[in-house]
Amino acid sequence: HVEILKNCGVNIKLQEHMHEHFAIIDEEIVWYGSMNFLSRAKADDNLMRVKSKDVAQELLEKSFG
């Protein structure tokens, strides 16, 4: 699924040994939670949406340096 997104022009950053699940859209919308975005598992997960350029930037800096 990741390759399909990359081929569509989606900027994807992967980090090994990290167990956080989040997506940042348009540098300001953050989807953050326990949900595995590419999984089909039927689990009780949570997902939170935050609209904040500051939060998005801080999350990127803390996760990827």
Secondary structure, DSSP 4 states (H G I P E B T S, - for coil): -HHHHHHTT------TT---EEEEETTTEEEEES--TT--------EEEEE-HHHHHHHHHHHH-
